[in-house]
Amino acid sequence: MDPVWVLVLRSTLVAVLGVALVFPVALWLAWKVARRPSGLGTVLETIAMLPLVLPPVVTGFVLLIALSPLYLPGRLLESAFGIRVPFTLAAAVLAAGVVSFPLLLKGIKTGFASVHPRLEEVAATLGCSRYQVFVRVTLPLARHGLAAGLLLALARAVGEFGATLVVAGNIPGRTQTLPLAIYRATQLGDTHTGWLLIAISALLALALTLVARPFDR
């Protein structure tokens, strides 16, 4: 098992990279659903919310199959770039991003929904382009929803276990995160280490949740 500080650092890194990876997609989809609702947008949103309700091991299994060299996405990555994602840190990052995506999407969508379209229309009549309206008006006014979504998604990513275990494995020195180390300690009967890691995980989750709370109003 890795040292505690390594586990904390790796878990934090995986969570931050995972959320950063899916943030542009969440931003685009939230904007599409909040401002230009359509049948396609509704379908995409419904699919995007599935990791929130499906067992995490199902999400991990789907990712593992999709990224396997036996199937097209994994085969393309290996043939074009020589990359095998399963059972690497990249797989843990991808799992963290996918399972945290629904919370990120929900927070950003709430932020966009709180911005009155009239304000964007006024900015457009004053000569702002659609990009300028989005950057100078919409994003600043939706910042509370964005911040809440980001922080809650980070909290979810830090605590991710099931999907990570399936697609990345529990490999000390490579893919082992705090939740996976707790699982390992349980298997070994090491209750002292298990309780220590649980306390650290709880403190991280509590801190992120408390920071997000003012933005979620």
N, C-alpha and C positions, 0 to 999 in steps of 0.2 A: 504494500500500500504506500502511496506517495505521502510525503510530509504534508501537514495540514495547510501550510502557507501555499504550497504548490497547488493543492486542491482548490483553495479559495481563488487563487490567481487564474487557474485554468477554467474554473466554473464561470468566473466573471468575464474572462476573455471570450469564452464560447457564447455566453449570453449576449454580450455587446455585439459581437460579430454577427450572430444569428439575427438579432433584431435589425441591425444595420443592413443586412443582406435583403430582408424582405420589406424594409421601410419604403423604398420607391414604389413597389408594387401596391402596398397598402395605401400610400398617398394617392396614387392614380385611381385605384378602385373606389376608395372612399369618396373622392371628388366626383367620379362618374355616377355613383349611386346617389350621392347627396344633391348634386346639381343637375344631372342629366339622367334621371331614372329611365330605364328601358328593360325590356324582357331579358336581354343578354346580361345586363348589369345585375339584375336580380338573381339570375342563374349563377353567375360568377360569385356573387356574395354568398349564396347558399352553399356552394362548393367550398368556398374559403372558410366557412364557419364549421365545416365538418370536423377538423381536428379538435374543436372544443367539446364535441359530444362523443366522438369515437374513442374507444380505448387507445391509449398512447401506443400500445404494442401494435395495433392495427396500422397506425400511421408509420411506425418504424418498419413494419413488414412491407408496406407499399413502397417506401423509400428504398429499402434494401433490394427489392425486386427490380424497381425502376433503374437503380444505379448499378445493378449487376451487369457484368460484361455479356451475359446471356441475352440481354434485352437492349433495345435500340439506344436509349439515352446513355447507358453505361458503355455500350459498345462504341458509340461515337466519341465519348470522352477518352476512352483508351486508345482508339485508333488515331484520333486527331492530335491528342495532346499527351498520350501515354499516362493518363491519370486514372487511378482506381480509387474511388471515393469511399466505398464501404470499409469500415473498421479503421478509419483515420480520424484525425481531429476535424477535418473538413466535414465528415459525416455527422459528427456531434454538433457542429455549427449549423449545418443544414437542418438537423432534427430540431434544434432549439428555435430556429427561425420559423419553421413550419408550425410547430405547436403553439408558438406565441403569436402567430399571425392574426388569429381571430380577435384577440384582445386589442392588438394594435389597430386593426381595422375598425373595430367598434369605437375606440377612443377618438380616432381621427375623424370618423364619420360624424360623431356627436359634435366635434369641434366645428366642422364645416356646416352642419345643420344649424348651429347657433348663430351663424353669420347671416344677417338679413340680405337677400339678393339685391335689395334696393341700394345698399351701400356700394355694391360692385357696379351696379348700373350707373350710379352717379360718377364713380371714378372713370368709367368708360366714356361718359359724355364729356369729361374734362380732358380727354385725349389720351388716356392710358390704354396701352395695348392689353390684350387678354393676359399675356404673361405678366405685365406690370401690375394689373389688377390682382392677379393671383398672389404675386410676391409681396406687394406693398399694402394690400387691403385684406385679402382673404386669410393668408397665413398668419399675419399678426393677430387678427381678431379670433382666429381659431386656435391660438397657441395653447390655451388651457386644455382643450380636448387632445391636442397633439401630445402635450406633456404627460397627461394622464395615461394615454394609450401607450406611450413609450415606457413609462415607469412600470405600469402593470405588466406589459409584455416582457420587460426585463426580469421582473419578479417571477413570472411564469417560466422564462427560459432558464433562470438559475436553478429552479426546482425540477427541471425536466429529468425524467428517469426512463420511462418505458420505451419511448421511441429511440432514445439514445442507446440504451442497452441493446436493442435489436440491430440497429444499423451501424453503430460505432463500436459496440462491444465494451467490456469493462477491462481495459488494458492499462495497467499501471505504467506511468511514464509516457503514455500516449493519449488515451481517451478517457481516463478515469476522472470523473467530476465528483463533487460533494455527494450528490444522491447515490451515485454508483459506489462510492467508497462506504457510505452507510450500509448499503446492501451487502457489500463485501464483509464489513465488520459483523453484520448479522450472521452471515454464513459461517464465519470463523468463531462466533460466540464471544467476540471482543466487545463487551457491553460498554466498557470505559471509553474506548475510541468512538463507538457508535453514539453514545450520549453527547460526547464533545462535538462531533460533527453535526449532530442534530441541533444542538444549541447554536452553533455558528450559522447553519442554514436558516434556522428560525429568525435569528437576528438580522440576517441579510434580507429575508423576505419581509420582515416587519418594518425595517428601515425604508425599503422601497415603497411599501404600501402606505406608510405614514407620509412620506414625501409626496406621493401621488394624490393623497386624499384632498388637499386644498384645490387641486386642479380639476377634480372630478365633480365639482359642484356646478 
